[in-house]
Amino acid sequence: MTVSLPTTAVRGGALAVVAALALSACGAAPDNASATADGKSAATATSLADFGGLAALVEAAKKEGTLNAIALPRDWANYGALIDGFQKKYGIKVAVENPDGTSQDEINAVTSRKGQGRAPDVLDLGSSFALSAAQQGLLAPYKVAAFADIPAQQKDPRGRWYNDYGGYISIGCDAKRVTTCPTTFKDLLEPRYKGQVALNGNPTKSGSAFGGVWAAALANGGSFDDIQPGLDFFAKLKKSGNYTPVESTPATVEKGETPISIDWDYLNAGYADEFTSKGVQWKVSVPSDGQFSQYYSQAVNKDAPHPAAARLWQEYLYSADGQNLWLKGYARPALMTAMEKAGTLDKTAAAKLPEVSGTPSFPTEAQQDKAKTVLGQGWAKAVSG
C-alpha cells in the first residue's frame, strides 16, 4: 500500500502495527571504576537495583562523562533528537563514530577494540546481528526499568538485547525521475526501471538490506524458513539490468543515482520530509506482496569503557521521553502498547504513522541464523556480473 506522509513530520521512520507484539581517535584501557551502591563495578550491574536507583546511576555516569556510540546517523529514526536530548539532560557527551556504519561494523569494533578506551559502549543492531553478538558473548546482561513491558518475543530473557524501534520494508521512489513509481516487488522487474533499483547496503552486513532480501523472498513464495527466493529475485533483478549496486543514501537519491530505494519505511518517510525542500518528490509504498517488519535492538558492550553511561543510555531510550522521540521519527517504539495503557504515548505523533494492515510476525533465532548463512553463501553470486 502507498503511504501518505505529512509534510511537517520529523525526519525518521515508521512501523504501522505493534506486534503484541565517535569514539575518541585513541584511548587507553577502559576505566570500569564506576561503582554501584554496594561498591561493585558498574560493568557487572544488571539493573537499576544494583546502583540503588536511577539517581545513583546518573551520578556514576556523569563521573564517566562520555558515551561511546557507533553507527548512529542523526537522520535515522530521529537519532539526532535522541542524542541531543541525552546530552542536554545529563551533560554527558555522546561521541559517535562512523555514523553510516553497518551492524557488522559495530560488532567488528567491539571485537577488535576489546580492552581499549575507544571501544563502543552501546550498540544498535539489526535483530539477527543482535542474536549473533549475544551468541559470541559480546553483550552485557542489563534489564532496563521498563524491561517487563517489552513484549516477550522482543527481548532476550537475560537482558543482553531488547528491541527498541521498528519498521516495514518499503519502496521509496523519486516521482520526478520515475514516471510511474513501483508499489510491489513484482513491479520492480518491469523494464522501465532499468538501473534504478537499490538497497541500503549489503545484506550480509546491513540489517535494512537483509530485511529487503527477506521481504523479496516473502513476495516470491519464500518464508521465514526459506530466504532463497529473495536471493533468486535479486539475481533476476540484476540480470534484467534493473538492480544497481550503488548503496542508497540521501546523497545518492538527491543525485539521481538511486531513484528507487528498498529500505525501512521510517527512513524512506524521513527522506520524504528532508527532500521536499530540495525539490525531490519522494513517494513511499509498503509492498503488499512482501510485507516484512523488524525491530532494531539495543545492547551494552560487555567490555564497555563507560559502563554506567552505557546503562543510563538504555534507561533513557526506554523512558517515555525516549520512546516518544522514536515515535516522532516515524519509528514505532517497542513500548508503544504499554505507553498507550499508561497514558504516556504522544498521540499526535502516533496519529502521523503510516498505516499497514495486518499483524506482523517475526522470524525465530534459528530462522535468522539460517537466513544469514544462506545470504553469506549466495549474495555475491546473485548480484555479480
N, C-alpha and C positions, 0 to 999 in steps of 0.2 A: 504494500500500500504506500501511497505517496504521503510524506509528512509535510504538513503546512507549518511553517515556522514564524513565530512572532519577530518583528523587526527590532524589538527593544531588548531581547533576551541577552543574558550574559554569555560570553564565549564558553563553550564546554560541550556537554553531551547529554544523552538521554536513553533510558530504558523504559519501556512503556508499561510493563506489567511486573509487579513484585512477585517473585517466587516465594510462596508461603514459605512461600519460599521461606665541583663543589668541594667538592672536598678541597682541603688545602693542598698545594702543589707537592708538599713533602711533609713528613711528620715522624715523630718518634713513636715508640711503642705506646699503645693505649694506656691511659691512666684510669683504672677502674676503682679509684679510691672513693668515689661517691658511695655513701653509706646509707643503709636503711635504718629504720627506727631502732632495731636491735643490734646495730653495728655491723651487719653483713654487707657484703659488696652489692652495689646496685645491679651488677651483672647477673646476680642469682635471684633477683626479685621476680616473683611470678604473678604478683597482683599488687594493688594499692595497699592491701593489708600489710605487706612486707615493709612498706615505708611508713606505716602508721597513718596513712591518709594522703589525700591529694596535696595538701599544703606542704607536707614534708617532701613529697616527690618534686614539687615545684622548686623548693629550696635547693634540693640536691641538683636538679637540672640547671638552675641558674648559676650554681657554682661551676658547672662544666662550661656553660656559656655558648656552646656551639652544637649544632646538629648537622652531621654529615649525611647528605642525601645524594641520590644519583638518579638520572633518567627521569626527571620531573619537569616536562615542558610547562611553562606558565599558561599556555593556551590549551592544555589537556585537562578536560573535565574541571576547569576552574581552579587549577593548582596555584595560579598566581595569587588569587584571593586567599587561599588556604595558607600559603607560605607567609604572605604579608600579615594575615590575622594572627598566626602563631608568634611571629616575631614581635608584633605590637603588644600582644597580650602578656608575653613572658620575658621579653627583652633578650631572647636567645637567638643568635644568628643562625640562619639556615643557609648552609653552603651547598649549592647544587652543582655537581659535576656532570658533564656530558648529558645535558637535558634531553637530547634527542636519542639517547641510547636505548637499547632493547632490554627485555627481561633477561636474556642470556648475558648481556654486558654486565648487568647488575650482579648476577651470580659469579661471573668471572672476576669481578672486582673484589668480591668477598673472599674468594679462594686465593687470589693472587696477592692480596694485601693483608692477610691474616697477621695479627700482631703489630700492624702499623697504625699510626695515628690518623692516617688519611683513608682508612678503610670506611666503607659505608656504615652508618649506624642503623639505617632503616631501608626497607625495600618495598617497592610497589611492583608486584609481579603478576603476569598473566596466570590464570588458575593452574594450568599444567606446570608452569615453571615454579610456582609456589610448592606444589607437591614434590617436584624434583629437588628443590632446595631442602625441604624437610627430610626427604629420604637420604640426602647427603649429610645430614646432621649439622646444617649451617645455621639453623634458626633457634632462637631462644624462646622457651615457653613463657608467655606472658598473657594473662587474661585481663582485658580492659574491664572497667567498671560495668560496661553495658554488655559484657560477653554473653550473659544469659539471654539477652534479647535478640542476638544474632541467630537466625534460623539454623537448626542443627546441620543441615546439609551444606551450609555456607561457612563452616569453620572446622578447624582441626580440634578434636576433643581436648588435646593437650595445650591448645592455645599457641601453637607455633606459627599459625597463619589464620587469618579470618578475612572473608570477603568484605568489601567496603562499598564499592560503587560499580555499576554495570551498564550494559547497553546491548543493542542488537546490531548485528552486521547489516550495513546499509550500502546503497549505491548513491554516491554523490555525483552530480553532473553539472558541468558548466553549460547552462542553457543558451548562452550567446554563441558558443562554439559548436554545440551539438544541436542539430535541428530538432530531433526527437529523442528525448532522454530515455534510457532504458530503465525499466522498473522491475525486471526479473533477471535471473541468471540466464534463462533461455534467450532473452533479448540480446545479451552481451555477445552472442555468437553471430549476430547479423553483420553482413559485410560492411555496412555503413560505419561501423565502429573500429575500423582498421587502425591499429597503432594507438588506440586511445584508452585502453582499459589497464588500470594499475592497481597494485596493492600497496598498503602502507608498511613496507618492509618485506623481509624474507621470513616465511612461515616457520623455518627451523630455528629462528631467533626471536621473532616478534609475535607477541600474543594476538595482536589485531590481525596480522596476516594469517596466522594459524587459524583464527576464527573464520576468516574469509574462505579458506580452503574447506573447512568443515561445513560451512553454510552451503558451499557449492556442492559438496557431497550429498547433503540432505536434499538439495534441489534436483539431484540426478540419481535417485534410487539408493543412496547410501544411508548410513545410520551412525549412531554413536559407536557402534561396533565395527563400522566399515567406512573409513575415510578415503579409501582408494578411488571411488567415483569422483571425489573432489580433485585428486591429482589428475585423473583422466580428463576432467573438464578443462583444467588449465593447460594440459598438454594440447588439447584440441583448440583452445583459445590461442595458444602460441602458434600452432600450425596454421591457423587461419590468418595470422598476422594481426589479430586484434589486441593481443596482450603485449604490453610494453614492460621491459624490466626496470624502467625508471621507478624508484620508490616514491610514492606520492607524499608530498608535503604541501603546506600552504604556498611555499615558494614555487614549486613545480606547477601547481594549479594556476597561480597568477600568470606564470609564463606561458601557459597553454600546453605544457609538456604532458600533463596528466589530466585531461578534461573529464575523465570518468574514473572515480576512485572508489574502491571497495574498502570500507572502513567502518569503525563503530559509529552508530548513529549520533552519539553525543559529540563526536569530533566533527562529523560532517555538518551537524546542526550548528556547532560553534563557528565553523568556517563560513556558513551562510551569513551569519551576522558580520563576521570580520570582512568578508569580501564585498558586502553591499557598498561600502564607501569607496571601493576600488573598482567599481564598475563590473564586477563579476556576479552574474545571476546564478547562484548555486542552489540546485534543487536536490532534495534528498528523498529516497524511497527505501522502505524496508521491503525487500523482495518476498513476495508471497510464496514463492516456490522454494525458499531456502531460509526459513526463519531460525537463526541461531543466536542465542543470547548467552552472555557470560559476564561474570564479575571479575574485577581485579582484586588481588589480595594484598593485605598489609602484613609486614613481618619485621621482627627485630633481629639484626645480626647477632648471633651468639657471642661473637667477639667484638661487639660494638665498642669503639673507643670512648663514646659518650653514652653509657648505658642508661643513665637517669633521663637524659634528654630524649633518648630513643623511646623510652616508655611514656614520657609525657606527650610526645608527638602522637602516639597511638591514642592516648586518652583524649587529646584534642580532636583528632579525626573522628572519633566515635562519640563525641559530645553532640548535643543538639546543634550547637553553632557550626561544628564541622560538617555534620551530616546535611544541614540546610545549605551549606556552601556548595556541596556536591550537587544538590538539587538545583541550585541557581545556575549551575553549569550544565544543565540538561541531563546530568547523570542521576540515575535512581539509586539512592543510598540503601545499604543493606538493612538499616534500622527503620525504614520507612513505615512499615506496619506498626511497629512499637510506638513510633512517634505520633502516628495518627491516633492511636489509642490514648496516648499521654497528652495530646493536645499541643505538642511542641513542633509539629510539622509546619513549614512555611507553605500555606495553602496557595498563595499567589504563585509561587514558583512551581508548585506541583501542578497547577492548572495549565501551565505552559508546556508540559511534557507531551511529546508526540504520542499518539495512540497506536497501539498494536494489539490486535485481537488474540485471544488465547492465553494460556498459562505456560510460561517457558519451562522446559526441563533441562537438566544438566547432566553431562557425562560423568561417569564414576572415575575414581582414581585409576582403576585398571584400564578403562577405555581411553583415558587421556594418555597413559603410558604407551598403549598400543598405537594410538594415532601418531604420537611423536616419533615412534620407531619407524612407522611407515613413511612419514614425511622425510625423516632423516635419510632414509634409504632411496627415496624416489623423487624428491622435489627437483634436484639439479637436473636429472634426466628429463623430467616432464617439461621443463621450460628451456632446455638447452637447444642450440641450433638456430 
